[in-house]
Amino acid sequence: MITTSYTEKVEITAVCYEYLNGSCPKFVYPLFLKVPLYLFFGSVVILTVFGNLFVIITVVHFKQLHMPTNFLVLSLAVTDLLLGALFMPPVMVQSVETCWYLGTVYCKIHNSVAIMLCSASIINLSFISIDRYYAVCHPLLYHSKITSSVTVIMIVICWSVSAGAGFMIIFLELNILGVEEFYYENVACEGGCVLFQSAASYTVSAVFSFYFPGVVMLSIYIKIFHVAQKQAKSIQDSKCKNNIKSILSKEEKKATKSLAVVLGVFLSLWTPFFICIVINPYIGYTVPPILIDMLSWIGLLNSTCNPIVYAFFYKWFRKLYSLLVKLLY
């Protein structure tokens, strides 16, 4: 008589909600990784919020900074502040805990805000590039074309279009149009909050909200620096030296250079993410979620970097920072 014993191996997978059917799987990070991750993401959130809050207070408080370019910088700083205050904290918890605990409705609002703020950033940068184009390439027309009222209209258009696009895409479920069955069977689960889009939705949104504006802005700045080089060469001519100085001041040059750096940082940090999400649907959504998460955080660091760029280029920013430090200590 032969007795055969079998050992049944059962693999227990952690889930977000133990007592709910269809709960998302959960990856549990060990404590020695959780703590550094929370410290890193928390530091990014704090730097983003306070850095951009500082920019907003500076521009609003000092009347000498109330000019069209700085109003657009203010709008961009508000975008970055909202990303740091509203969007980053829930993403931080989701990235570390690998689950979404704030419910389905707030998930939709969260994704809508993500699209809105990303769109607002690129539209703000587009209007800033237009402002810089007139300031450098058509300086004599600048004050008649780019007035405070025109800037306010630009900002209203920016936020209206961004909010409309963000909330319509998510709440009307335009992002999953045509792939609803695949989404609800393979992606949607309790404890998950993924900004999922079909191949067509990813491609169209990326082209119109990132690639096309990015190429146009790069073209504008190339034109700006080409004109600026011509003006710099003409300064050497003594006959037009005084005229050129009056047309293009040092402050205008510095503002143009700093805002070009802001654009460069934005494009360099967000391009890997947008390349990844456009490719992902065409390869069967096989890009690991952790890679997409990592690339999105690299993009979000743009909001942290902008105040650093202003501090590096603008003397008024550094002066006010020193003043505030003295008052605090």
Phi and psi restraints in degrees (value plus and minus 20) as a CYANA .aco file:
   2 ILE   PHI    -128.2   -88.2
   2 ILE   PSI     105.9   145.9
   3 THR   PHI    -123.4   -83.4
   3 THR   PSI     103.6   143.6
   4 THR   PHI    -131.4   -91.4
   4 THR   PSI     107.4   147.4
   5 SER   PHI    -128.8   -88.8
   5 SER   PSI     118.3   158.3
   6 TYR   PHI    -134.3   -94.3
   6 TYR   PSI     115.5   155.5
   7 THR   PHI    -127.3   -87.3
   7 THR   PSI      94.6   134.6
   8 GLU   PHI    -106.5   -66.5
   8 GLU   PSI     103.7   143.7
   9 LYS   PHI    -118.4   -78.4
   9 LYS   PSI      96.0   136.0
  10 VAL   PHI    -128.6   -88.6
  10 VAL   PSI     104.7   144.7
  11 GLU   PHI    -114.5   -74.5
  11 GLU   PSI     100.3   140.3
  12 ILE   PHI    -119.0   -79.0
  12 ILE   PSI     100.5   140.5
  13 THR   PHI    -123.3   -83.3
  13 THR   PSI     111.4   151.4
  14 ALA   PHI     -89.9   -49.9
  14 ALA   PSI     121.1   161.1
  15 VAL   PHI    -147.6  -107.6
  15 VAL   PSI     144.2   184.2
  16 CYS   PHI     -89.8   -49.8
  16 CYS   PSI     -63.8   -23.8
  17 TYR   PHI    -144.7  -104.7
  17 TYR   PSI      89.5   129.5
  18 GLU   PHI     -85.4   -45.4
  18 GLU   PSI     -49.9    -9.9
  19 TYR   PHI    -125.1   -85.1
  19 TYR   PSI      -4.3    35.7
  20 LEU   PHI    -138.1   -98.1
  20 LEU   PSI     115.0   155.0
  21 ASN   PHI     -91.8   -51.8
  21 ASN   PSI     125.5   165.5
  22 GLY   PHI      53.8    93.8
  22 GLY   PSI       6.6    46.6
  23 SER   PHI     -97.5   -57.5
  23 SER   PSI     128.1   168.1
  24 CYS   PHI     -91.7   -51.7
  24 CYS   PSI     125.5   165.5
  25 PRO   PHI     -86.8   -46.8
  25 PRO   PSI     129.5   169.5
  26 LYS   PHI    -144.4  -104.4
  26 LYS   PSI     113.0   153.0
  27 PHE   PHI    -119.0   -79.0
  27 PHE   PSI     103.3   143.3
  28 VAL   PHI    -117.6   -77.6
  28 VAL   PSI      92.1   132.1
  29 TYR   PHI     -95.3   -55.3
  29 TYR   PSI     121.9   161.9
  30 PRO   PHI     -86.9   -46.9
  30 PRO   PSI     137.4   177.4
  31 LEU   PHI     -79.2   -39.2
  31 LEU   PSI     -55.2   -15.2
  32 PHE   PHI     -90.2   -50.2
  32 PHE   PSI     -34.3     5.7
  33 LEU   PHI    -118.0   -78.0
  33 LEU   PSI     -55.2   -15.2
  34 LYS   PHI     -80.1   -40.1
  34 LYS   PSI     -66.8   -26.8
  35 VAL   PHI     -80.7   -40.7
  35 VAL   PSI     -71.1   -31.1
  36 PRO   PHI     -81.1   -41.1
  36 PRO   PSI     -56.6   -16.6
  37 LEU   PHI     -84.3   -44.3
  37 LEU   PSI     -65.6   -25.6
  38 TYR   PHI     -83.6   -43.6
  38 TYR   PSI     -59.3   -19.3
  39 LEU   PHI     -83.8   -43.8
  39 LEU   PSI     -63.4   -23.4
  40 PHE   PHI     -85.9   -45.9
  40 PHE   PSI     -74.1   -34.1
  41 PHE   PHI     -83.4   -43.4
  41 PHE   PSI     -58.0   -18.0
  42 GLY   PHI     -82.6   -42.6
  42 GLY   PSI     -59.9   -19.9
  43 SER   PHI     -84.4   -44.4
  43 SER   PSI     -60.6   -20.6
  44 VAL   PHI     -81.5   -41.5
  44 VAL   PSI     -64.3   -24.3
  45 VAL   PHI     -80.9   -40.9
  45 VAL   PSI     -68.2   -28.2
  46 ILE   PHI     -83.1   -43.1
  46 ILE   PSI     -66.1   -26.1
  47 LEU   PHI     -82.6   -42.6
  47 LEU   PSI     -60.4   -20.4
  48 THR   PHI     -84.9   -44.9
  48 THR   PSI     -68.2   -28.2
  49 VAL   PHI     -84.6   -44.6
  49 VAL   PSI     -73.3   -33.3
  50 PHE   PHI     -92.6   -52.6
  50 PHE   PSI     -53.8   -13.8
  51 GLY   PHI     -83.2   -43.2
  51 GLY   PSI     -66.2   -26.2
  52 ASN   PHI     -95.7   -55.7
  52 ASN   PSI     -51.9   -11.9
  53 LEU   PHI     -81.8   -41.8
  53 LEU   PSI     -58.5   -18.5
  54 PHE   PHI     -83.5   -43.5
  54 PHE   PSI     -62.0   -22.0
  55 VAL   PHI     -82.3   -42.3
  55 VAL   PSI     -64.7   -24.7
  56 ILE   PHI     -82.5   -42.5
  56 ILE   PSI     -67.5   -27.5
  57 ILE   PHI     -80.7   -40.7
  57 ILE   PSI     -61.0   -21.0
  58 THR   PHI     -81.9   -41.9
  58 THR   PSI     -70.3   -30.3
  59 VAL   PHI     -87.3   -47.3
  59 VAL   PSI     -60.2   -20.2
  60 VAL   PHI     -90.0   -50.0
  60 VAL   PSI     -59.7   -19.7
  61 HIS   PHI     -94.1   -54.1
  61 HIS   PSI     -62.5   -22.5
  62 PHE   PHI    -111.9   -71.9
  62 PHE   PSI      96.4   136.4
  63 LYS   PHI     -84.8   -44.8
  63 LYS   PSI     -49.4    -9.4
  64 GLN   PHI     -87.9   -47.9
  64 GLN   PSI     -32.8     7.2
  65 LEU   PHI    -116.8   -76.8
  65 LEU   PSI     -17.5    22.5
  66 HIS   PHI    -101.1   -61.1
  66 HIS   PSI      61.9   101.9
  67 MET   PHI    -159.2  -119.2
  67 MET   PSI     139.3   179.3
  68 PRO   PHI     -70.4   -30.4
  68 PRO   PSI     -66.4   -26.4
  69 THR   PHI     -79.5   -39.5
  69 THR   PSI     -64.5   -24.5
  70 ASN   PHI     -91.4   -51.4
  70 ASN   PSI     -46.4    -6.4
  71 PHE   PHI     -85.5   -45.5
  71 PHE   PSI     -58.8   -18.8
  72 LEU   PHI     -89.8   -49.8
  72 LEU   PSI     -57.8   -17.8
  73 VAL   PHI     -82.3   -42.3
  73 VAL   PSI     -59.8   -19.8
  74 LEU   PHI     -80.7   -40.7
  74 LEU   PSI     -64.7   -24.7
  75 SER   PHI     -81.8   -41.8
  75 SER   PSI     -60.8   -20.8
  76 LEU   PHI     -86.1   -46.1
  76 LEU   PSI     -58.5   -18.5
  77 ALA   PHI     -86.1   -46.1
  77 ALA   PSI     -56.1   -16.1
  78 VAL   PHI     -83.5   -43.5
  78 VAL   PSI     -61.3   -21.3
  79 THR   PHI     -78.3   -38.3
  79 THR   PSI     -68.2   -28.2
  80 ASP   PHI     -86.0   -46.0
  80 ASP   PSI     -56.9   -16.9
  81 LEU   PHI     -83.2   -43.2
  81 LEU   PSI     -64.4   -24.4
  82 LEU   PHI     -85.5   -45.5
  82 LEU   PSI     -56.5   -16.5
  83 LEU   PHI     -81.1   -41.1
  83 LEU   PSI     -62.7   -22.7
  84 GLY   PHI     -91.3   -51.3
  84 GLY   PSI     -57.8   -17.8
  85 ALA   PHI    -106.9   -66.9
  85 ALA   PSI     -58.5   -18.5
  86 LEU   PHI    -122.3   -82.3
  86 LEU   PSI     -58.9   -18.9
  87 PHE   PHI    -112.1   -72.1
  87 PHE   PSI     -64.3   -24.3
  88 MET   PHI     -84.9   -44.9
  88 MET   PSI     -63.2   -23.2
  89 PRO   PHI     -77.7   -37.7
  89 PRO   PSI     -68.5   -28.5
  90 PRO   PHI     -82.6   -42.6
  90 PRO   PSI     -56.6   -16.6
  91 VAL   PHI     -85.7   -45.7
  91 VAL   PSI     -56.9   -16.9
  92 MET   PHI     -79.5   -39.5
  92 MET   PSI     -68.9   -28.9
  93 VAL   PHI     -83.8   -43.8
  93 VAL   PSI     -62.5   -22.5
  94 GLN   PHI     -84.6   -44.6
  94 GLN   PSI     -59.0   -19.0
  95 SER   PHI     -85.4   -45.4
  95 SER   PSI     -58.7   -18.7
  96 VAL   PHI    -104.4   -64.4
  96 VAL   PSI     -62.9   -22.9
  97 GLU   PHI    -105.5   -65.5
  97 GLU   PSI     -34.9     5.1
  98 THR   PHI      39.4    79.4
  98 THR   PSI       2.8    42.8
  99 CYS   PHI    -161.1  -121.1
  99 CYS   PSI     136.8   176.8
 100 TRP   PHI    -130.6   -90.6
 100 TRP   PSI      98.9   138.9
 101 TYR   PHI    -131.8   -91.8
 101 TYR   PSI      -5.9    34.1
 102 LEU   PHI    -125.9   -85.9
 102 LEU   PSI     -11.8    28.2
 103 GLY   PHI      70.9   110.9
 103 GLY   PSI     143.4   183.4
 104 THR   PHI     -89.5   -49.5
 104 THR   PSI     -62.5   -22.5
 105 VAL   PHI     -84.1   -44.1
 105 VAL   PSI     -66.4   -26.4
 106 TYR   PHI     -87.2   -47.2
 106 TYR   PSI     -49.0    -9.0
 107 CYS   PHI     -81.7   -41.7
 107 CYS   PSI     -62.3   -22.3
 108 LYS   PHI     -85.3   -45.3
 108 LYS   PSI     -62.3   -22.3
 109 ILE   PHI     -82.8   -42.8
 109 ILE   PSI     -62.8   -22.8
 110 HIS   PHI     -78.9   -38.9
 110 HIS   PSI     -67.2   -27.2
 111 ASN   PHI     -88.3   -48.3
 111 ASN   PSI     -55.6   -15.6
 112 SER   PHI     -83.5   -43.5
 112 SER   PSI     -63.5   -23.5
 113 VAL   PHI     -82.5   -42.5
 113 VAL   PSI     -58.1   -18.1
 114 ALA   PHI     -80.2   -40.2
 114 ALA   PSI     -68.6   -28.6
 115 ILE   PHI     -85.4   -45.4
 115 ILE   PSI     -62.5   -22.5
 116 MET   PHI     -79.9   -39.9
 116 MET   PSI     -68.8   -28.8
 117 LEU   PHI     -92.0   -52.0
 117 LEU   PSI     -55.3   -15.3
 118 CYS   PHI     -85.4   -45.4
 118 CYS   PSI     -62.3   -22.3
 119 SER   PHI     -84.8   -44.8
 119 SER   PSI     -61.2   -21.2
 120 ALA   PHI     -82.3   -42.3
 120 ALA   PSI     -58.7   -18.7
 121 SER   PHI     -81.1   -41.1
 121 SER   PSI     -69.4   -29.4
 122 ILE   PHI     -89.4   -49.4
 122 ILE   PSI     -55.1   -15.1
 123 ILE   PHI     -90.6   -50.6
 123 ILE   PSI     -62.0   -22.0
 124 ASN   PHI     -77.2   -37.2
 124 ASN   PSI     -65.3   -25.3
 125 LEU   PHI     -84.9   -44.9
 125 LEU   PSI     -53.8   -13.8
 126 SER   PHI     -84.9   -44.9
 126 SER   PSI     -64.9   -24.9
 127 PHE   PHI     -87.4   -47.4
 127 PHE   PSI     -55.4   -15.4
 128 ILE   PHI     -83.0   -43.0
 128 ILE   PSI     -60.1   -20.1
 129 SER   PHI     -85.4   -45.4
 129 SER   PSI     -56.5   -16.5
 130 ILE   PHI     -84.7   -44.7
 130 ILE   PSI     -64.0   -24.0
 131 ASP   PHI     -76.9   -36.9
 131 ASP   PSI     -66.2   -26.2
 132 ARG   PHI     -88.5   -48.5
 132 ARG   PSI     -53.0   -13.0
 133 TYR   PHI     -82.1   -42.1
 133 TYR   PSI     -66.9   -26.9
 134 TYR   PHI     -89.1   -49.1
 134 TYR   PSI     -56.5   -16.5
 135 ALA   PHI     -83.9   -43.9
 135 ALA   PSI     -57.3   -17.3
 136 VAL   PHI    -118.1   -78.1
 136 VAL   PSI     -64.9   -24.9
 137 CYS   PHI    -105.0   -65.0
 137 CYS   PSI     -48.6    -8.6
 138 HIS   PHI    -154.2  -114.2
 138 HIS   PSI      41.9    81.9
 139 PRO   PHI     -81.1   -41.1
 139 PRO   PSI     -50.3   -10.3
 140 LEU   PHI     -92.9   -52.9
 140 LEU   PSI     -43.0    -3.0
 141 LEU   PHI    -116.6   -76.6
 141 LEU   PSI     -29.5    10.5
 142 TYR   PHI     -76.5   -36.5
 142 TYR   PSI     -70.5   -30.5
 143 HIS   PHI     -91.2   -51.2
 143 HIS   PSI     -40.6    -0.6
 144 SER   PHI    -108.9   -68.9
 144 SER   PSI     -49.0    -9.0
 145 LYS   PHI    -108.3   -68.3
 145 LYS   PSI     -65.4   -25.4
 146 ILE   PHI    -124.3   -84.3
 146 ILE   PSI      64.8   104.8
 147 THR   PHI    -117.9   -77.9
 147 THR   PSI     153.5   193.5
 148 SER   PHI     -82.2   -42.2
 148 SER   PSI     -59.1   -19.1
 149 SER   PHI     -87.0   -47.0
 149 SER   PSI     -58.3   -18.3
 150 VAL   PHI     -83.7   -43.7
 150 VAL   PSI     -60.9   -20.9
 151 THR   PHI     -83.4   -43.4
 151 THR   PSI     -61.1   -21.1
 152 VAL   PHI     -81.8   -41.8
 152 VAL   PSI     -61.8   -21.8
 153 ILE   PHI     -82.2   -42.2
 153 ILE   PSI     -62.2   -22.2
 154 MET   PHI     -77.9   -37.9
 154 MET   PSI     -65.1   -25.1
 155 ILE   PHI     -86.6   -46.6
 155 ILE   PSI     -60.3   -20.3
 156 VAL   PHI     -83.3   -43.3
 156 VAL   PSI     -64.8   -24.8
 157 ILE   PHI     -80.1   -40.1
 157 ILE   PSI     -64.8   -24.8
 158 CYS   PHI     -75.0   -35.0
 158 CYS   PSI     -73.0   -33.0
 159 TRP   PHI     -95.4   -55.4
 159 TRP   PSI     -52.2   -12.2
 160 SER   PHI     -87.0   -47.0
 160 SER   PSI     -68.7   -28.7
 161 VAL   PHI     -83.8   -43.8
 161 VAL   PSI     -63.6   -23.6
 162 SER   PHI     -83.9   -43.9
 162 SER   PSI     -66.9   -26.9
 163 ALA   PHI     -85.5   -45.5
 163 ALA   PSI     -62.7   -22.7
 164 GLY   PHI     -80.5   -40.5
 164 GLY   PSI     -66.5   -26.5
 165 ALA   PHI     -84.4   -44.4
 165 ALA   PSI     -66.8   -26.8
 166 GLY   PHI     -81.1   -41.1
 166 GLY   PSI     -69.2   -29.2
 167 PHE   PHI     -99.9   -59.9
 167 PHE   PSI     -50.8   -10.8
 168 MET   PHI     -88.5   -48.5
 168 MET   PSI     -63.8   -23.8
 169 ILE   PHI     -79.5   -39.5
 169 ILE   PSI     -63.6   -23.6
 170 ILE   PHI    -100.9   -60.9
 170 ILE   PSI     -69.9   -29.9
 171 PHE   PHI     -95.1   -55.1
 171 PHE   PSI     -43.4    -3.4
 172 LEU   PHI    -112.9   -72.9
 172 LEU   PSI     -18.8    21.2
 173 GLU   PHI      36.1    76.1
 173 GLU   PSI      16.5    56.5
 174 LEU   PHI     -88.2   -48.2
 174 LEU   PSI     -43.8    -3.8
 175 ASN   PHI     -88.6   -48.6
 175 ASN   PSI     -45.2    -5.2
 176 ILE   PHI    -133.4   -93.4
 176 ILE   PSI      -1.7    38.3
 177 LEU   PHI     -81.0   -41.0
 177 LEU   PSI     102.0   142.0
 178 GLY   PHI      73.1   113.1
 178 GLY   PSI     -35.4     4.6
 179 VAL   PHI    -147.2  -107.2
 179 VAL   PSI       8.2    48.2
 180 GLU   PHI     -78.3   -38.3
 180 GLU   PSI     -64.1   -24.1
 181 GLU   PHI     -82.4   -42.4
 181 GLU   PSI     -64.7   -24.7
 182 PHE   PHI     -83.0   -43.0
 182 PHE   PSI     -61.9   -21.9
 183 TYR   PHI     -82.7   -42.7
 183 TYR   PSI     -70.3   -30.3
 184 TYR   PHI     -92.7   -52.7
 184 TYR   PSI     -43.4    -3.4
 185 GLU   PHI    -108.9   -68.9
 185 GLU   PSI     -52.1   -12.1
 186 ASN   PHI    -138.2   -98.2
 186 ASN   PSI     -37.3     2.7
 187 VAL   PHI    -135.6   -95.6
 187 VAL   PSI     -71.8   -31.8
 188 ALA   PHI     -86.4   -46.4
 188 ALA   PSI     113.2   153.2
 189 CYS   PHI    -179.4  -139.4
 189 CYS   PSI     142.3   182.3
 190 GLU   PHI     -92.4   -52.4
 190 GLU   PSI     102.9   142.9
 191 GLY   PHI      77.7   117.7
 191 GLY   PSI     -10.3    29.7
 192 GLY   PHI    -136.9   -96.9
 192 GLY   PSI     129.3   169.3
 193 CYS   PHI    -167.4  -127.4
 193 CYS   PSI      71.8   111.8
 194 VAL   PHI    -136.4   -96.4
 194 VAL   PSI     114.2   154.2
 195 LEU   PHI    -102.7   -62.7
 195 LEU   PSI      63.8   103.8
 196 PHE   PHI    -110.9   -70.9
 196 PHE   PSI     119.9   159.9
 197 GLN   PHI    -160.3  -120.3
 197 GLN   PSI     131.7   171.7
 198 SER   PHI     -91.5   -51.5
 198 SER   PSI     148.8   188.8
 199 ALA   PHI     -79.2   -39.2
 199 ALA   PSI     -63.5   -23.5
 200 ALA   PHI     -84.9   -44.9
 200 ALA   PSI     -63.1   -23.1
 201 SER   PHI     -83.7   -43.7
 201 SER   PSI     -65.4   -25.4
 202 TYR   PHI     -78.9   -38.9
 202 TYR   PSI     -67.1   -27.1
 203 THR   PHI     -85.7   -45.7
 203 THR   PSI     -69.0   -29.0
 204 VAL   PHI     -83.4   -43.4
 204 VAL   PSI     -66.8   -26.8
 205 SER   PHI     -85.4   -45.4
 205 SER   PSI     -59.9   -19.9
 206 ALA   PHI     -87.2   -47.2
 206 ALA   PSI     -61.2   -21.2
 207 VAL   PHI     -85.5   -45.5
 207 VAL   PSI     -67.4   -27.4
 208 PHE   PHI    -102.5   -62.5
 208 PHE   PSI     -43.8    -3.8
 209 SER   PHI    -124.1   -84.1
 209 SER   PSI     -26.7    13.3
 210 PHE   PHI    -159.2  -119.2
 210 PHE   PSI     -81.7   -41.7
 211 TYR   PHI     -85.8   -45.8
 211 TYR   PSI     -71.2   -31.2
 212 PHE   PHI     -82.7   -42.7
 212 PHE   PSI     -70.7   -30.7
 213 PRO   PHI     -80.7   -40.7
 213 PRO   PSI     -55.8   -15.8
 214 GLY   PHI     -83.0   -43.0
 214 GLY   PSI     -64.8   -24.8
 215 VAL   PHI     -85.4   -45.4
 215 VAL   PSI     -62.5   -22.5
 216 VAL   PHI     -81.8   -41.8
 216 VAL   PSI     -65.0   -25.0
 217 MET   PHI     -85.6   -45.6
 217 MET   PSI     -59.9   -19.9
 218 LEU   PHI     -81.9   -41.9
 218 LEU   PSI     -61.7   -21.7
 219 SER   PHI     -81.9   -41.9
 219 SER   PSI     -61.8   -21.8
 220 ILE   PHI     -83.2   -43.2
 220 ILE   PSI     -64.7   -24.7
 221 TYR   PHI     -89.5   -49.5
 221 TYR   PSI     -52.8   -12.8
 222 ILE   PHI     -83.1   -43.1
 222 ILE   PSI     -62.5   -22.5
 223 LYS   PHI     -83.2   -43.2
 223 LYS   PSI     -63.1   -23.1
 224 ILE   PHI     -79.2   -39.2
 224 ILE   PSI     -68.6   -28.6
 225 PHE   PHI     -90.9   -50.9
 225 PHE   PSI     -47.9    -7.9
 226 HIS   PHI     -85.2   -45.2
 226 HIS   PSI     -65.2   -25.2
 227 VAL   PHI     -85.4   -45.4
 227 VAL   PSI     -61.6   -21.6
 228 ALA   PHI     -81.5   -41.5
 228 ALA   PSI     -57.7   -17.7
 229 GLN   PHI     -86.0   -46.0
 229 GLN   PSI     -60.3   -20.3
 230 LYS   PHI     -82.0   -42.0
 230 LYS   PSI     -62.3   -22.3
 231 GLN   PHI     -86.3   -46.3
 231 GLN   PSI     -58.5   -18.5
 232 ALA   PHI     -83.2   -43.2
 232 ALA   PSI     -58.4   -18.4
 233 LYS   PHI     -88.5   -48.5
 233 LYS   PSI     -57.0   -17.0
 234 SER   PHI     -91.0   -51.0
 234 SER   PSI     -38.6     1.4
 235 ILE   PHI     -82.3   -42.3
 235 ILE   PSI     -49.3    -9.3
 236 GLN   PHI     -85.9   -45.9
 236 GLN   PSI     -42.7    -2.7
 237 ASP   PHI     -98.6   -58.6
 237 ASP   PSI      96.7   136.7
 238 SER   PHI     -82.6   -42.6
 238 SER   PSI     -45.4    -5.4
 239 LYS   PHI     -88.6   -48.6
 239 LYS   PSI     -55.7   -15.7
 240 CYS   PHI    -130.9   -90.9
 240 CYS   PSI      -5.3    34.7
 241 LYS   PHI     -79.2   -39.2
 241 LYS   PSI     -68.8   -28.8
 242 ASN   PHI     -84.9   -44.9
 242 ASN   PSI     -59.4   -19.4
 243 ASN   PHI     -84.4   -44.4
 243 ASN   PSI     -62.7   -22.7
 244 ILE   PHI     -85.8   -45.8
 244 ILE   PSI     -59.4   -19.4
 245 LYS   PHI     -80.1   -40.1
 245 LYS   PSI     -58.3   -18.3
 246 SER   PHI     -94.4   -54.4
 246 SER   PSI     -48.0    -8.0
 247 ILE   PHI     -97.2   -57.2
 247 ILE   PSI     -66.2   -26.2
 248 LEU   PHI    -145.3  -105.3
 248 LEU   PSI      82.5   122.5
 249 SER   PHI    -101.3   -61.3
 249 SER   PSI     148.9   188.9
 250 LYS   PHI     -83.1   -43.1
 250 LYS   PSI     -57.0   -17.0
 251 GLU   PHI     -84.5   -44.5
 251 GLU   PSI     -59.4   -19.4
 252 GLU   PHI     -85.0   -45.0
 252 GLU   PSI     -61.5   -21.5
 253 LYS   PHI     -81.4   -41.4
 253 LYS   PSI     -65.1   -25.1
 254 LYS   PHI     -86.0   -46.0
 254 LYS   PSI     -61.4   -21.4
 255 ALA   PHI     -83.0   -43.0
 255 ALA   PSI     -63.4   -23.4
 256 THR   PHI     -82.5   -42.5
 256 THR   PSI     -63.8   -23.8
 257 LYS   PHI     -85.2   -45.2
 257 LYS   PSI     -64.1   -24.1
 258 SER   PHI     -85.7   -45.7
 258 SER   PSI     -60.2   -20.2
 259 LEU   PHI     -92.9   -52.9
 259 LEU   PSI     -47.9    -7.9
 260 ALA   PHI     -86.9   -46.9
 260 ALA   PSI     -57.8   -17.8
 261 VAL   PHI     -84.5   -44.5
 261 VAL   PSI     -61.6   -21.6
 262 VAL   PHI     -78.6   -38.6
 262 VAL   PSI     -64.0   -24.0
 263 LEU   PHI     -83.7   -43.7
 263 LEU   PSI     -64.3   -24.3
 264 GLY   PHI     -81.0   -41.0
 264 GLY   PSI     -61.8   -21.8
 265 VAL   PHI     -84.5   -44.5
 265 VAL   PSI     -63.5   -23.5
 266 PHE   PHI     -78.6   -38.6
 266 PHE   PSI     -69.9   -29.9
 267 LEU   PHI     -87.0   -47.0
 267 LEU   PSI     -60.8   -20.8
 268 SER   PHI     -88.3   -48.3
 268 SER   PSI     -54.7   -14.7
 269 LEU   PHI    -102.2   -62.2
 269 LEU   PSI     -51.5   -11.5
 270 TRP   PHI    -113.3   -73.3
 270 TRP   PSI     -40.1    -0.1
 271 THR   PHI     -78.8   -38.8
 271 THR   PSI     -65.3   -25.3
 272 PRO   PHI     -77.9   -37.9
 272 PRO   PSI     -59.0   -19.0
 273 PHE   PHI     -84.3   -44.3
 273 PHE   PSI     -65.7   -25.7
 274 PHE   PHI     -90.5   -50.5
 274 PHE   PSI     -52.0   -12.0
 275 ILE   PHI     -84.0   -44.0
 275 ILE   PSI     -64.0   -24.0
 276 CYS   PHI     -82.9   -42.9
 276 CYS   PSI     -67.3   -27.3
 277 ILE   PHI     -92.8   -52.8
 277 ILE   PSI     -44.9    -4.9
 278 VAL   PHI     -95.7   -55.7
 278 VAL   PSI     -59.0   -19.0
 279 ILE   PHI     -91.6   -51.6
 279 ILE   PSI     -56.8   -16.8
 280 ASN   PHI     -71.2   -31.2
 280 ASN   PSI     -68.9   -28.9
 281 PRO   PHI     -82.5   -42.5
 281 PRO   PSI     -51.3   -11.3
 282 TYR   PHI    -100.0   -60.0
 282 TYR   PSI     -28.7    11.3
 283 ILE   PHI    -136.9   -96.9
 283 ILE   PSI       7.1    47.1
 284 GLY   PHI      53.0    93.0
 284 GLY   PSI       9.2    49.2
 285 TYR   PHI      34.6    74.6
 285 TYR   PSI      25.0    65.0
 286 THR   PHI    -116.5   -76.5
 286 THR   PSI     -21.7    18.3
 287 VAL   PHI     -87.2   -47.2
 287 VAL   PSI     107.2   147.2
 288 PRO   PHI     -78.1   -38.1
 288 PRO   PSI     113.9   153.9
 289 PRO   PHI     -75.5   -35.5
 289 PRO   PSI     -53.6   -13.6
 290 ILE   PHI     -85.6   -45.6
 290 ILE   PSI     -51.7   -11.7
 291 LEU   PHI     -90.3   -50.3
 291 LEU   PSI     -63.2   -23.2
 292 ILE   PHI     -82.0   -42.0
 292 ILE   PSI     -61.3   -21.3
 293 ASP   PHI     -81.5   -41.5
 293 ASP   PSI     -63.1   -23.1
 294 MET   PHI     -85.9   -45.9
 294 MET   PSI     -62.7   -22.7
 295 LEU   PHI     -87.6   -47.6
 295 LEU   PSI     -53.7   -13.7
 296 SER   PHI     -86.7   -46.7
 296 SER   PSI     -57.3   -17.3
 297 TRP   PHI     -88.1   -48.1
 297 TRP   PSI     -55.4   -15.4
 298 ILE   PHI     -81.8   -41.8
 298 ILE   PSI     -61.7   -21.7
 299 GLY   PHI     -84.1   -44.1
 299 GLY   PSI     -61.2   -21.2
 300 LEU   PHI     -84.4   -44.4
 300 LEU   PSI     -45.8    -5.8
 301 LEU   PHI     -81.8   -41.8
 301 LEU   PSI     -38.3     1.7
 302 ASN   PHI     -76.5   -36.5
 302 ASN   PSI     -60.4   -20.4
 303 SER   PHI     -86.4   -46.4
 303 SER   PSI     -46.1    -6.1
 304 THR   PHI     -98.8   -58.8
 304 THR   PSI     -52.8   -12.8
 305 CYS   PHI     -97.2   -57.2
 305 CYS   PSI     -50.2   -10.2
 306 ASN   PHI     -76.1   -36.1
 306 ASN   PSI     -68.1   -28.1
 307 PRO   PHI     -80.8   -40.8
 307 PRO   PSI     -50.8   -10.8
 308 ILE   PHI     -86.6   -46.6
 308 ILE   PSI     -59.2   -19.2
 309 VAL   PHI     -83.5   -43.5
 309 VAL   PSI     -64.9   -24.9
 310 TYR   PHI     -80.9   -40.9
 310 TYR   PSI     -61.1   -21.1
 311 ALA   PHI     -84.2   -44.2
 311 ALA   PSI     -54.1   -14.1
 312 PHE   PHI     -93.5   -53.5
 312 PHE   PSI     -57.5   -17.5
 313 PHE   PHI    -117.2   -77.2
 313 PHE   PSI     -51.3   -11.3
 314 TYR   PHI    -121.1   -81.1
 314 TYR   PSI     101.9   141.9
 315 LYS   PHI     -87.3   -47.3
 315 LYS   PSI     -57.3   -17.3
 316 TRP   PHI     -83.5   -43.5
 316 TRP   PSI     -53.2   -13.2
 317 PHE   PHI     -87.7   -47.7
 317 PHE   PSI     -64.1   -24.1
 318 ARG   PHI     -86.4   -46.4
 318 ARG   PSI     -58.8   -18.8
 319 LYS   PHI     -83.5   -43.5
 319 LYS   PSI     -65.0   -25.0
 320 LEU   PHI     -87.6   -47.6
 320 LEU   PSI     -57.0   -17.0
 321 TYR   PHI     -80.0   -40.0
 321 TYR   PSI     -65.7   -25.7
 322 SER   PHI     -82.0   -42.0
 322 SER   PSI     -59.5   -19.5
 323 LEU   PHI     -84.3   -44.3
 323 LEU   PSI     -64.0   -24.0
 324 LEU   PHI     -85.8   -45.8
 324 LEU   PSI     -59.2   -19.2
 325 VAL   PHI     -82.1   -42.1
 325 VAL   PSI     -61.2   -21.2
 326 LYS   PHI     -84.3   -44.3
 326 LYS   PSI     -60.4   -20.4
 327 LEU   PHI     -87.0   -47.0
 327 LEU   PSI     -56.8   -16.8
 328 LEU   PHI     -91.7   -51.7
 328 LEU   PSI     -53.2   -13.2
